[in-house]
Amino acid sequence: MTSTPAPSRAPFPVKRESALIGVLALQGDFAEHVAALLDCGVEGIDAIEVRTLAELDEIDGLIIPGGESTTIARLLIAFDLMEPLRARIRGGLPVWGTCAGAIMLANEVTNLDRPPIAAMDITVERNAFGRQVDSFEEDLDIAGMEGPPLRAVFIRAPVITRTGPQVQVLGRLRDGRVVAAREGRLLATAFHPELTPDRRMHALFAHMVLDRTPANAPASVRVESD
């Protein structure tokens, strides 16, 4: 049985005056992202934790936080959120994945025991820098971001090893490896911007959400059922 077709969207981007951004709160540092969003200085932004389909239906953008990617993948399936989230992304929902969240967005992932969301045309290598003791910080130049370099925290971080033709590389380490990328309304960062006082990445994502076209119907309407 197919779902009811989603209503048509405006043909051009429409600037929103306000937006509700959700942070997936199944596992990981979701509370820090909520606090960072509320502190990023972008007017019209509110933030909630997302654990249910009803909450997923309500939001205008989503952050998938750092944590343990295999656990997040399993919980998305266990909470019946994987397919609804994929449907919302297909409908234009802006999503930002940080660290484990970037792994979840990738089309291809090394050594993941569950399928990722597979929405972004990138390949990601998990734990590319080693164990927790190998965590480090580095200053990054982020494309299009004004001001000084962004201090980035890498904790058991992944690295983006391949980008598709429509993917824009936003940031690289000094050795050239890609750690930030964007494809349309999808944003992936290998680091943890919520762990520093610099809120520019959260402001960037907030503007991505505010600048998007009007939302489609809720995921619960658009997902096909058996």
Residue pairs with C-beta under 8 A, 6 or more apart in sequence:
1 224
1 225
1 226
2 224
3 221
3 222
3 223
3 224
3 225
4 217
4 221
4 222
6 91
6 216
6 217
6 221
6 222
7 216
7 217
9 92
9 213
9 214
9 216
10 213
10 214
12 213
13 211
13 212
13 213
14 212
14 213
14 214
15 210
15 211
16 44
16 60
16 209
16 210
16 211
16 212
17 44
17 210
18 44
18 45
18 46
19 44
19 45
19 46
19 60
19 61
19 206
19 209
19 210
20 46
20 47
20 48
20 58
20 59
20 60
20 61
21 37
21 45
21 46
21 47
21 48
21 59
21 60
21 61
21 62
21 63
21 205
21 206
21 209
22 47
22 48
22 49
22 50
22 55
22 56
22 58
22 59
22 61
22 62
22 63
23 30
23 33
23 34
23 37
23 47
23 48
23 49
23 50
23 62
23 63
23 65
24 30
24 50
24 51
24 62
24 63
24 64
24 65
24 72
24 101
25 31
25 49
25 50
25 51
26 51
26 71
26 72
26 75
26 76
26 79
26 81
27 67
27 68
27 71
27 72
27 75
28 65
28 66
28 67
28 68
28 72
28 100
28 101
29 65
29 66
29 67
29 192
29 194
29 195
30 49
30 63
30 65
31 49
32 65
32 194
32 195
33 47
33 63
33 65
33 98
33 194
33 202
34 47
34 48
34 49
35 194
36 193
36 194
36 199
36 202
37 45
37 47
37 63
37 202
37 206
38 45
38 46
38 47
39 199
39 202
40 199
40 202
40 203
40 206
41 199
41 203
42 202
42 203
42 206
42 207
42 210
44 210
45 206
45 209
45 210
48 55
48 58
48 59
49 55
50 56
50 59
50 62
51 79
52 79
53 80
53 81
53 84
53 219
53 220
54 220
56 62
56 81
56 84
56 85
56 88
56 219
57 84
57 218
57 219
57 220
58 218
59 93
60 93
60 94
60 209
60 212
60 215
61 93
61 94
61 95
61 96
61 205
61 206
61 208
61 209
61 212
62 85
62 88
62 93
62 94
62 95
62 96
63 95
63 96
63 97
63 98
63 101
63 205
64 72
64 95
64 96
64 97
64 98
64 100
64 101
64 104
64 105
64 117
65 98
65 99
65 100
65 101
65 194
66 98
66 99
66 100
66 101
66 155
66 192
66 194
67 99
67 100
68 100
69 100
69 103
69 104
69 109
69 112
69 116
69 126
70 112
70 113
70 114
72 100
72 101
72 104
73 82
73 104
73 112
73 113
73 114
73 115
73 116
74 114
76 82
76 85
76 104
76 117
77 114
82 117
83 223
84 219
84 220
84 223
85 117
85 219
86 117
86 118
86 119
87 219
87 222
87 223
88 216
88 219
88 222
89 95
89 117
89 119
89 186
90 119
91 215
91 216
91 217
91 219
91 222
92 185
92 212
92 213
92 215
92 216
93 185
93 215
94 185
94 186
94 187
94 205
94 208
94 209
94 212
95 105
95 119
95 185
95 186
95 187
96 186
96 187
96 188
96 189
96 205
96 208
97 103
97 104
97 105
97 120
97 186
97 187
97 188
97 189
98 189
98 191
98 192
98 193
98 194
99 155
99 156
99 157
99 158
99 189
99 190
99 191
99 192
100 158
101 188
102 124
102 158
102 160
102 188
102 189
102 190
103 109
103 112
103 116
103 124
103 126
103 158
104 116
104 117
105 116
105 117
105 118
105 119
105 120
105 122
105 186
105 188
106 116
106 118
106 120
106 122
106 123
106 124
106 160
106 188
107 116
107 118
107 119
107 120
107 121
107 122
107 123
107 164
108 118
108 122
108 123
108 124
108 162
109 116
109 123
109 124
109 125
109 126
110 123
110 124
110 125
110 126
111 126
111 127
112 126
119 186
120 167
120 181
120 183
120 186
120 188
121 163
121 164
121 165
121 166
121 167
121 183
122 160
122 162
122 163
122 164
122 167
122 181
122 183
122 188
123 160
123 161
123 162
124 158
124 159
124 160
124 161
124 188
124 190
125 158
125 159
125 161
126 158
127 156
127 157
127 158
128 157
128 158
128 159
128 177
128 190
129 135
129 136
129 154
129 156
129 157
129 159
130 156
131 156
132 155
132 156
134 156
135 153
135 154
135 155
135 156
135 157
136 154
137 151
137 152
137 153
137 154
138 151
138 152
138 154
138 173
138 174
139 148
139 149
139 150
139 151
139 152
140 149
140 150
140 151
140 152
140 171
140 172
140 173
140 179
140 180
140 191
141 149
141 150
141 171
142 149
142 150
142 170
142 171
142 180
142 200
142 201
142 204
143 168
143 169
143 170
143 171
144 170
145 200
145 204
147 200
150 171
150 193
150 198
150 200
150 201
151 196
151 198
152 171
152 179
152 189
152 191
152 192
152 193
152 196
153 191
153 192
153 193
153 195
153 196
154 179
154 190
154 191
154 192
155 192
157 179
157 190
157 191
158 190
159 177
159 178
159 179
159 190
160 177
160 178
160 179
160 181
160 188
160 190
161 177
161 178
163 169
163 178
163 181
164 183
166 183
166 184
167 181
167 182
167 183
168 181
168 182
168 183
169 178
169 180
169 181
170 180
170 181
170 182
171 178
171 179
171 180
171 181
171 189
172 178
172 179
172 180
173 179
179 189
179 190
179 191
180 187
180 188
180 189
180 190
180 191
181 187
181 188
182 188
185 208
185 212
187 204
187 205
187 208
189 201
193 199
193 200
193 201
193 202
194 202
216 222
